C-alpha cells in the first residue's frame, strides 16, 4: 500500500496519512490539505510511526491524523 502524507493548512501542527493522493477522506474541517510526500509500499514512515497501525487506520477510517510536538 502506498501512503500519502498531508499537512493541514488550517492547523500548522496537524498532519495526516491517507490512502489516496487527493486525500478525499481527510476531515474537511481541518482543510484544505496539502500533499507533502508519498511512502512507497516498503518505506518506513517518519518519526518511528508504526506502518501497520497507519495502514489499519487507513483501512478502517480512510486516514490517520498526527501532530508535531512543539519545539523547545
N, CA, C and O atoms as a CHARMM CRD file, in Angstrom:
* protein
*
  288
    1    1 UNK  N      0.84900  -1.18400   0.00000 PROA 1      0.00000
    2    1 UNK  CA     0.00000   0.00000   0.00000 PROA 1      0.00000
    3    1 UNK  C      0.89000   1.24200   0.00000 PROA 1      0.00000
    4    1 UNK  O      1.79200   1.36000   0.82900 PROA 1      0.00000
    5    2 UNK  N      0.63900   2.15800  -0.92000 PROA 2      0.00000
    6    2 UNK  CA     1.29200   3.46800  -0.87700 PROA 2      0.00000
    7    2 UNK  C      0.52900   4.33400   0.11700 PROA 2      0.00000
    8    2 UNK  O     -0.69800   4.28300   0.19300 PROA 2      0.00000
    9    3 UNK  N      1.27300   5.12600   0.87300 PROA 3      0.00000
   10    3 UNK  CA     0.68300   6.01400   1.86500 PROA 3      0.00000
   11    3 UNK  C      1.05300   7.44500   1.47700 PROA 3      0.00000
   12    3 UNK  O      2.21200   7.74300   1.18900 PROA 3      0.00000
   13    4 UNK  N      0.06200   8.31300   1.47600 PROA 4      0.00000
   14    4 UNK  CA     0.26600   9.71100   1.11100 PROA 4      0.00000
   15    4 UNK  C      0.26000  10.55900   2.38000 PROA 4      0.00000
   16    4 UNK  O     -0.56300  10.34900   3.27200 PROA 4      0.00000
   17    5 UNK  N      1.17900  11.51400   2.45400 PROA 5      0.00000
   18    5 UNK  CA     1.31600  12.35900   3.63800 PROA 5      0.00000
   19    5 UNK  C      0.82600  13.77000   3.32200 PROA 5      0.00000
   20    5 UNK  O      1.08700  14.31700   2.25100 PROA 5      0.00000
   21    6 UNK  N      0.11000  14.33900   4.28500 PROA 6      0.00000
   22    6 UNK  CA    -0.50400  15.66200   4.11100 PROA 6      0.00000
   23    6 UNK  C     -0.24100  16.53300   5.32800 PROA 6      0.00000
   24    6 UNK  O      0.07700  16.04100   6.41100 PROA 6      0.00000
   25    7 UNK  N     -0.38100  17.84500   5.12700 PROA 7      0.00000
   26    7 UNK  CA    -0.35900  18.81000   6.22400 PROA 7      0.00000
   27    7 UNK  C     -1.61600  19.66500   6.10600 PROA 7      0.00000
   28    7 UNK  O     -2.03500  20.04000   5.01100 PROA 7      0.00000
   29    8 UNK  N     -2.20300  19.96400   7.25700 PROA 8      0.00000
   30    8 UNK  CA    -3.38400  20.82100   7.30400 PROA 8      0.00000
   31    8 UNK  C     -2.96200  22.26200   7.07800 PROA 8      0.00000
   32    8 UNK  O     -1.96300  22.71900   7.63400 PROA 8      0.00000
   33    9 UNK  N     -3.71700  22.96800   6.26900 PROA 9      0.00000
   34    9 UNK  CA    -3.43000  24.38200   6.05800 PROA 9      0.00000
   35    9 UNK  C     -4.20600  25.23100   7.07100 PROA 9      0.00000
   36    9 UNK  O     -4.00300  26.44300   7.15700 PROA 9      0.00000
   37   10 UNK  N     -5.09000  24.59100   7.83200 PROA 10     0.00000
   38   10 UNK  CA    -5.85600  25.29300   8.86400 PROA 10     0.00000
   39   10 UNK  C     -5.15900  25.22400  10.22500 PROA 10     0.00000
   40   10 UNK  O     -5.27700  26.14300  11.03600 PROA 10     0.00000
   41   11 UNK  N     -4.42800  24.11900  10.47300 PROA 11     0.00000
   42   11 UNK  CA    -3.72500  23.92000  11.74500 PROA 11     0.00000
   43   11 UNK  C     -2.29600  23.49200  11.41500 PROA 11     0.00000
   44   11 UNK  O     -2.07300  22.37300  10.95300 PROA 11     0.00000
   45   12 UNK  N     -1.34400  24.36600  11.64800 PROA 12     0.00000
   46   12 UNK  CA     0.03800  24.13700  11.23100 PROA 12     0.00000
   47   12 UNK  C      0.66700  22.85100  11.76500 PROA 12     0.00000
   48   12 UNK  O      1.50200  22.24700  11.09200 PROA 12     0.00000
   49   13 UNK  N      0.27600  22.43100  12.96000 PROA 13     0.00000
   50   13 UNK  CA     0.90900  21.25600  13.55600 PROA 13     0.00000
   51   13 UNK  C      0.19600  19.94100  13.23200 PROA 13     0.00000
   52   13 UNK  O      0.62600  18.88400  13.69400 PROA 13     0.00000
   53   14 UNK  N     -0.86800  19.98400  12.45700 PROA 14     0.00000
   54   14 UNK  CA    -1.66300  18.78900  12.16100 PROA 14     0.00000
   55   14 UNK  C     -1.26200  18.19700  10.81200 PROA 14     0.00000
   56   14 UNK  O     -1.21800  18.88500   9.79200 PROA 14     0.00000
   57   15 UNK  N     -0.97400  16.90000  10.84500 PROA 15     0.00000
   58   15 UNK  CA    -0.56600  16.16400   9.65400 PROA 15     0.00000
   59   15 UNK  C     -1.45200  14.93200   9.51400 PROA 15     0.00000
   60   15 UNK  O     -2.17800  14.57400  10.44100 PROA 15     0.00000
   61   16 UNK  N     -1.39200  14.29300   8.36200 PROA 16     0.00000
   62   16 UNK  CA    -2.22200  13.10800   8.14300 PROA 16     0.00000
   63   16 UNK  C     -1.56100  12.16400   7.16500 PROA 16     0.00000
   64   16 UNK  O     -0.76400  12.56700   6.31700 PROA 16     0.00000
   65   17 UNK  N     -1.91000  10.89900   7.30300 PROA 17     0.00000
   66   17 UNK  CA    -1.59600   9.86500   6.33000 PROA 17     0.00000
   67   17 UNK  C     -2.91500   9.47100   5.68900 PROA 17     0.00000
   68   17 UNK  O     -3.93700   9.39300   6.37100 PROA 17     0.00000
   69   18 UNK  N     -2.90400   9.22400   4.39200 PROA 18     0.00000
   70   18 UNK  CA    -4.12400   8.81900   3.68600 PROA 18     0.00000
   71   18 UNK  C     -3.77700   7.78500   2.62100 PROA 18     0.00000
   72   18 UNK  O     -2.61600   7.62800   2.24400 PROA 18     0.00000
   73   19 UNK  N     -4.79900   7.08800   2.14600 PROA 19     0.00000
   74   19 UNK  CA    -4.60300   6.03500   1.16000 PROA 19     0.00000
   75   19 UNK  C     -4.74000   6.48500  -0.27800 PROA 19     0.00000
   76   19 UNK  O     -4.52600   5.68900  -1.19200 PROA 19     0.00000
   77   20 UNK  N     -5.09500   7.75500  -0.50600 PROA 20     0.00000
   78   20 UNK  CA    -5.20900   8.24000  -1.88300 PROA 20     0.00000
   79   20 UNK  C     -4.55800   9.61300  -2.00700 PROA 20     0.00000
   80   20 UNK  O     -4.50900  10.38700  -1.05100 PROA 20     0.00000
   81   21 UNK  N     -4.06700   9.89000  -3.19500 PROA 21     0.00000
   82   21 UNK  CA    -3.29200  11.09900  -3.45500 PROA 21     0.00000
   83   21 UNK  C     -4.08200  12.38700  -3.27800 PROA 21     0.00000
   84   21 UNK  O     -3.50300  13.44300  -3.02200 PROA 21     0.00000
   85   22 UNK  N     -5.38900  12.30400  -3.41300 PROA 22     0.00000
   86   22 UNK  CA    -6.20900  13.51200  -3.25100 PROA 22     0.00000
   87   22 UNK  C     -6.61700  13.74600  -1.79500 PROA 22     0.00000
   88   22 UNK  O     -7.11400  14.82100  -1.46100 PROA 22     0.00000
   89   23 UNK  N     -6.41400  12.76000  -0.93300 PROA 23     0.00000
   90   23 UNK  CA    -6.81200  12.90200   0.46600 PROA 23     0.00000
   91   23 UNK  C     -8.30900  13.04700   0.62000 PROA 23     0.00000
   92   23 UNK  O     -8.78500  13.78800   1.48000 PROA 23     0.00000
   93   24 UNK  N     -9.04800  12.34000  -0.21200 PROA 24     0.00000
   94   24 UNK  CA   -10.50000  12.50200  -0.27800 PROA 24     0.00000
   95   24 UNK  C    -11.24300  12.20300   1.02500 PROA 24     0.00000
   96   24 UNK  O    -12.35600  12.68900   1.22400 PROA 24     0.00000
   97   25 UNK  N    -10.64000  11.41000   1.91300 PROA 25     0.00000
   98   25 UNK  CA   -11.32700  11.05700   3.16100 PROA 25     0.00000
   99   25 UNK  C    -10.83500  11.87000   4.36000 PROA 25     0.00000
  100   25 UNK  O    -11.28700  11.65000   5.48400 PROA 25     0.00000
  101   26 UNK  N     -9.91800  12.80300   4.13000 PROA 26     0.00000
  102   26 UNK  CA    -9.41900  13.62400   5.23400 PROA 26     0.00000
  103   26 UNK  C    -10.51900  14.55300   5.74100 PROA 26     0.00000
  104   26 UNK  O    -11.35800  14.99500   4.95600 PROA 26     0.00000
  105   27 UNK  N    -10.52800  14.85900   7.04500 PROA 27     0.00000
  106   27 UNK  CA   -11.57400  15.72000   7.61200 PROA 27     0.00000
  107   27 UNK  C    -11.55900  17.12500   6.99900 PROA 27     0.00000
  108   27 UNK  O    -10.55000  17.82700   7.06000 PROA 27     0.00000
  109   28 UNK  N    -12.67300  17.51600   6.41700 PROA 28     0.00000
  110   28 UNK  CA   -12.78400  18.82200   5.75700 PROA 28     0.00000
  111   28 UNK  C    -12.60100  19.97700   6.73200 PROA 28     0.00000
  112   28 UNK  O    -12.12200  21.04300   6.34500 PROA 28     0.00000
  113   29 UNK  N    -12.97900  19.77500   8.00400 PROA 29     0.00000
  114   29 UNK  CA   -12.89200  20.87900   8.97100 PROA 29     0.00000
  115   29 UNK  C    -11.45700  21.32500   9.22900 PROA 29     0.00000
  116   29 UNK  O    -11.24400  22.42100   9.74700 PROA 29     0.00000
  117   30 UNK  N    -10.46400  20.50100   8.88100 PROA 30     0.00000
  118   30 UNK  CA    -9.05900  20.86900   9.04400 PROA 30     0.00000
  119   30 UNK  C     -8.39800  21.21500   7.71000 PROA 30     0.00000
  120   30 UNK  O     -7.19400  21.46600   7.66200 PROA 30     0.00000
  121   31 UNK  N     -9.16800  21.22900   6.64400 PROA 31     0.00000
  122   31 UNK  CA    -8.64400  21.51200   5.31300 PROA 31     0.00000
  123   31 UNK  C     -8.52800  22.99000   5.06800 PROA 31     0.00000
  124   31 UNK  O     -8.94200  23.79400   5.90400 PROA 31     0.00000
  125   32 UNK  N     -7.98200  23.35900   3.95500 PROA 32     0.00000
  126   32 UNK  CA    -7.50400  22.44900   2.90800 PROA 32     0.00000
  127   32 UNK  C     -6.23700  21.70800   3.34000 PROA 32     0.00000
  128   32 UNK  O     -5.50000  22.15000   4.22100 PROA 32     0.00000
  129   33 UNK  N     -6.01500  20.57500   2.69200 PROA 33     0.00000
  130   33 UNK  CA    -4.87700  19.72100   2.96900 PROA 33     0.00000
  131   33 UNK  C     -3.87400  19.81100   1.82400 PROA 33     0.00000
  132   33 UNK  O     -4.25500  19.81600   0.65400 PROA 33     0.00000
  133   34 UNK  N     -2.60400  19.88100   2.16600 PROA 34     0.00000
  134   34 UNK  CA    -1.55400  19.92500   1.15300 PROA 34     0.00000
  135   34 UNK  C     -0.73400  18.64700   1.17500 PROA 34     0.00000
  136   34 UNK  O     -0.28100  18.21300   2.23300 PROA 34     0.00000
  137   35 UNK  N     -0.54700  18.05600   0.02800 PROA 35     0.00000
  138   35 UNK  CA     0.25600  16.83300  -0.10200 PROA 35     0.00000
  139   35 UNK  C      1.72200  17.17600   0.14700 PROA 35     0.00000
  140   35 UNK  O      2.26100  18.10300  -0.45900 PROA 35     0.00000
  141   36 UNK  N      2.36600  16.42200   1.04400 PROA 36     0.00000
  142   36 UNK  CA     3.77300  16.69000   1.36000 PROA 36     0.00000
  143   36 UNK  C      4.70100  15.56400   0.94700 PROA 36     0.00000
  144   36 UNK  O      5.91500  15.75900   0.90100 PROA 36     0.00000
  145   37 UNK  N      4.16000  14.38700   0.64400 PROA 37     0.00000
  146   37 UNK  CA     5.02200  13.28100   0.24100 PROA 37     0.00000
  147   37 UNK  C      4.27400  11.98100   0.11700 PROA 37     0.00000
  148   37 UNK  O      3.07900  11.89200   0.40200 PROA 37     0.00000
  149   38 UNK  N      5.01100  10.96200  -0.32000 PROA 38     0.00000
  150   38 UNK  CA     4.45400   9.62800  -0.51800 PROA 38     0.00000
  151   38 UNK  C      5.41500   8.59600   0.04800 PROA 38     0.00000
  152   38 UNK  O      6.62800   8.70200  -0.13300 PROA 38     0.00000
  153   39 UNK  N      4.87000   7.60000   0.73300 PROA 39     0.00000
  154   39 UNK  CA     5.65600   6.46800   1.20700 PROA 39     0.00000
  155   39 UNK  C      5.34200   5.27500   0.31400 PROA 39     0.00000
  156   39 UNK  O      4.18000   4.89800   0.16500 PROA 39     0.00000
  157   40 UNK  N      6.36200   4.68700  -0.27300 PROA 40     0.00000
  158   40 UNK  CA     6.17500   3.50300  -1.10100 PROA 40     0.00000
  159   40 UNK  C      5.86600   2.30100  -0.19700 PROA 40     0.00000
  160   40 UNK  O      5.96900   2.40400   1.02500 PROA 40     0.00000
  161   41 UNK  N      5.49800   1.19300  -0.78000 PROA 41     0.00000
  162   41 UNK  CA     4.96700   0.05000  -0.03000 PROA 41     0.00000
  163   41 UNK  C      5.89800  -0.50900   1.04600 PROA 41     0.00000
  164   41 UNK  O      5.41100  -1.07400   2.02600 PROA 41     0.00000
  165   42 UNK  N      7.17900  -0.37900   0.90600 PROA 42     0.00000
  166   42 UNK  CA     8.09900  -0.91200   1.93100 PROA 42     0.00000
  167   42 UNK  C      8.86600   0.17600   2.66600 PROA 42     0.00000
  168   42 UNK  O      9.77300  -0.11900   3.44400 PROA 42     0.00000
  169   43 UNK  N      8.51500   1.40300   2.42900 PROA 43     0.00000
  170   43 UNK  CA     9.21600   2.53000   3.03100 PROA 43     0.00000
  171   43 UNK  C      8.69100   2.79700   4.44400 PROA 43     0.00000
  172   43 UNK  O      7.48500   2.75300   4.68800 PROA 43     0.00000
  173   44 UNK  N      9.60600   3.07200   5.36300 PROA 44     0.00000
  174   44 UNK  CA     9.22600   3.34200   6.76000 PROA 44     0.00000
  175   44 UNK  C      8.65500   4.75200   6.90200 PROA 44     0.00000
  176   44 UNK  O      9.15900   5.69200   6.28800 PROA 44     0.00000
  177   45 UNK  N      7.61200   4.89800   7.70600 PROA 45     0.00000
  178   45 UNK  CA     7.04600   6.22700   7.97300 PROA 45     0.00000
  179   45 UNK  C      8.01600   7.06900   8.80800 PROA 45     0.00000
  180   45 UNK  O      8.92200   6.52900   9.44300 PROA 45     0.00000
  181   46 UNK  N      7.82600   8.38000   8.80700 PROA 46     0.00000
  182   46 UNK  CA     8.67800   9.24200   9.63100 PROA 46     0.00000
  183   46 UNK  C      8.39400   9.06600  11.11800 PROA 46     0.00000
  184   46 UNK  O      7.35400   8.53400  11.50500 PROA 46     0.00000
  185   47 UNK  N      9.32600   9.51800  11.93700 PROA 47     0.00000
  186   47 UNK  CA     9.17100   9.60300  13.39400 PROA 47     0.00000
  187   47 UNK  C      8.92600   8.24500  14.06700 PROA 47     0.00000
  188   47 UNK  O      8.31800   8.18800  15.13600 PROA 47     0.00000
  189   48 UNK  N      9.38800   7.16800  13.45500 PROA 48     0.00000
  190   48 UNK  CA     9.22700   5.81600  14.01200 PROA 48     0.00000
  191   48 UNK  C      7.76800   5.40400  14.18500 PROA 48     0.00000
  192   48 UNK  O      7.46600   4.54900  15.01700 PROA 48     0.00000
  193   49 UNK  N      6.85700   5.99800  13.41200 PROA 49     0.00000
  194   49 UNK  CA     5.45700   5.57300  13.46600 PROA 49     0.00000
  195   49 UNK  C      5.35100   4.14800  12.93800 PROA 49     0.00000
  196   49 UNK  O      6.11500   3.73900  12.06300 PROA 49     0.00000
  197   50 UNK  N      4.41200   3.41000  13.47100 PROA 50     0.00000
  198   50 UNK  CA     4.17800   2.03900  13.03000 PROA 50     0.00000
  199   50 UNK  C      3.40900   2.02900  11.71000 PROA 50     0.00000
  200   50 UNK  O      2.28200   2.51900  11.63600 PROA 50     0.00000
  201   51 UNK  N      4.01300   1.47700  10.69100 PROA 51     0.00000
  202   51 UNK  CA     3.34800   1.39100   9.39300 PROA 51     0.00000
  203   51 UNK  C      2.08500   0.53500   9.50000 PROA 51     0.00000
  204   51 UNK  O      1.06800   0.85000   8.88300 PROA 51     0.00000
  205   52 UNK  N      2.14600  -0.53400  10.27200 PROA 52     0.00000
  206   52 UNK  CA     0.99800  -1.42100  10.43700 PROA 52     0.00000
  207   52 UNK  C     -0.19800  -0.66800  11.03200 PROA 52     0.00000
  208   52 UNK  O     -1.32700  -0.83500  10.57100 PROA 52     0.00000
  209   53 UNK  N      0.04400   0.14700  12.03900 PROA 53     0.00000
  210   53 UNK  CA    -1.02700   0.92400  12.67800 PROA 53     0.00000
  211   53 UNK  C     -1.60400   1.94300  11.69300 PROA 53     0.00000
  212   53 UNK  O     -2.81900   2.12300  11.62500 PROA 53     0.00000
  213   54 UNK  N     -0.73700   2.60200  10.93700 PROA 54     0.00000
  214   54 UNK  CA    -1.19000   3.57700   9.93800 PROA 54     0.00000
  215   54 UNK  C     -2.06100   2.88700   8.89100 PROA 54     0.00000
  216   54 UNK  O     -3.12900   3.38900   8.54200 PROA 54     0.00000
  217   55 UNK  N     -1.60700   1.73400   8.38700 PROA 55     0.00000
  218   55 UNK  CA    -2.37500   1.01100   7.37300 PROA 55     0.00000
  219   55 UNK  C     -3.72300   0.54200   7.91000 PROA 55     0.00000
  220   55 UNK  O     -4.71700   0.55700   7.18400 PROA 55     0.00000
  221   56 UNK  N     -3.76500   0.12800   9.17300 PROA 56     0.00000
  222   56 UNK  CA    -5.03400  -0.27900   9.78500 PROA 56     0.00000
  223   56 UNK  C     -5.99400   0.90600   9.87200 PROA 56     0.00000
  224   56 UNK  O     -7.18000   0.76600   9.57400 PROA 56     0.00000
  225   57 UNK  N     -5.49000   2.07000  10.27900 PROA 57     0.00000
  226   57 UNK  CA    -6.33600   3.26300  10.37900 PROA 57     0.00000
  227   57 UNK  C     -6.86100   3.67200   9.00900 PROA 57     0.00000
  228   57 UNK  O     -8.02900   4.03500   8.87300 PROA 57     0.00000
  229   58 UNK  N     -6.00500   3.61500   7.99600 PROA 58     0.00000
  230   58 UNK  CA    -6.44000   3.96300   6.64700 PROA 58     0.00000
  231   58 UNK  C     -7.50600   2.98600   6.16500 PROA 58     0.00000
  232   58 UNK  O     -8.47900   3.39200   5.53000 PROA 58     0.00000
  233   59 UNK  N     -7.32800   1.70500   6.46200 PROA 59     0.00000
  234   59 UNK  CA    -8.31400   0.69400   6.05400 PROA 59     0.00000
  235   59 UNK  C     -9.66300   0.89600   6.73300 PROA 59     0.00000
  236   59 UNK  O    -10.70500   0.70400   6.10700 PROA 59     0.00000
  237   60 UNK  N     -9.65500   1.28400   8.01500 PROA 60     0.00000
  238   60 UNK  CA   -10.92200   1.41900   8.73800 PROA 60     0.00000
  239   60 UNK  C    -11.52100   2.82400   8.66500 PROA 60     0.00000
  240   60 UNK  O    -12.73900   2.96500   8.56200 PROA 60     0.00000
  241   61 UNK  N    -10.68300   3.86800   8.71800 PROA 61     0.00000
  242   61 UNK  CA   -11.17700   5.24800   8.77700 PROA 61     0.00000
  243   61 UNK  C    -10.92000   6.04500   7.49800 PROA 61     0.00000
  244   61 UNK  O    -11.58900   7.04600   7.24200 PROA 61     0.00000
  245   62 UNK  N     -9.95300   5.59900   6.69800 PROA 62     0.00000
  246   62 UNK  CA    -9.59300   6.30900   5.47900 PROA 62     0.00000
  247   62 UNK  C     -8.42400   7.25200   5.65500 PROA 62     0.00000
  248   62 UNK  O     -7.93900   7.81900   4.67600 PROA 62     0.00000
  249   63 UNK  N     -7.95000   7.43800   6.90900 PROA 63     0.00000
  250   63 UNK  CA    -6.84000   8.34900   7.19900 PROA 63     0.00000
  251   63 UNK  C     -6.31700   8.09500   8.60400 PROA 63     0.00000
  252   63 UNK  O     -6.93800   7.37700   9.38900 PROA 63     0.00000
  253   64 UNK  N     -5.16600   8.69100   8.91600 PROA 64     0.00000
  254   64 UNK  CA    -4.59000   8.69800  10.26300 PROA 64     0.00000
  255   64 UNK  C     -4.03300  10.08900  10.49700 PROA 64     0.00000
  256   64 UNK  O     -3.18100  10.54900   9.73700 PROA 64     0.00000
  257   65 UNK  N     -4.50200  10.76700  11.53900 PROA 65     0.00000
  258   65 UNK  CA    -4.01300  12.10100  11.87700 PROA 65     0.00000
  259   65 UNK  C     -2.86000  12.00300  12.86200 PROA 65     0.00000
  260   65 UNK  O     -2.78100  11.04900  13.63700 PROA 65     0.00000
  261   66 UNK  N     -1.96300  12.99000  12.83700 PROA 66     0.00000
  262   66 UNK  CA    -0.89700  13.09400  13.82700 PROA 66     0.00000
  263   66 UNK  C     -0.45400  14.54400  13.94400 PROA 66     0.00000
  264   66 UNK  O     -0.62900  15.33600  13.01800 PROA 66     0.00000
  265   67 UNK  N      0.13000  14.88800  15.11000 PROA 67     0.00000
  266   67 UNK  CA     0.57600  16.25100  15.37800 PROA 67     0.00000
  267   67 UNK  C      2.07600  16.25200  15.66600 PROA 67     0.00000
  268   67 UNK  O      2.64400  15.28000  16.16400 PROA 67     0.00000
  269   68 UNK  N      2.69200  17.38900  15.32700 PROA 68     0.00000
  270   68 UNK  CA     4.10000  17.61000  15.67900 PROA 68     0.00000
  271   68 UNK  C      4.13500  18.20800  17.07700 PROA 68     0.00000
  272   68 UNK  O      3.32800  19.07700  17.40800 PROA 68     0.00000
  273   69 UNK  N      5.05700  17.74600  17.88600 PROA 69     0.00000
  274   69 UNK  CA     5.25000  18.34700  19.21400 PROA 69     0.00000
  275   69 UNK  C      5.90200  19.70800  19.03000 PROA 69     0.00000
  276   69 UNK  O      6.74500  19.88400  18.15100 PROA 69     0.00000
  277   70 UNK  N      5.50900  20.67600  19.86300 PROA 70     0.00000
  278   70 UNK  CA     6.17800  21.98200  19.76600 PROA 70     0.00000
  279   70 UNK  C      7.66200  21.84800  20.09900 PROA 70     0.00000
  280   70 UNK  O      8.04100  21.07600  20.98000 PROA 70     0.00000
  281   71 UNK  N      8.48900  22.59700  19.39500 PROA 71     0.00000
  282   71 UNK  CA     9.92300  22.56300  19.66400 PROA 71     0.00000
  283   71 UNK  C     10.22600  23.39100  20.89900 PROA 71     0.00000
  284   71 UNK  O      9.63800  24.44600  21.13400 PROA 71     0.00000
  285   72 UNK  N     11.18100  22.86500  21.69200 PROA 72     0.00000
  286   72 UNK  CA    11.60800  23.62500  22.85000 PROA 72     0.00000
  287   72 UNK  C     11.19900  23.06500  24.10000 PROA 72     0.00000
  288   72 UNK  O     11.50200  23.62100  25.15500 PROA 72     0.00000
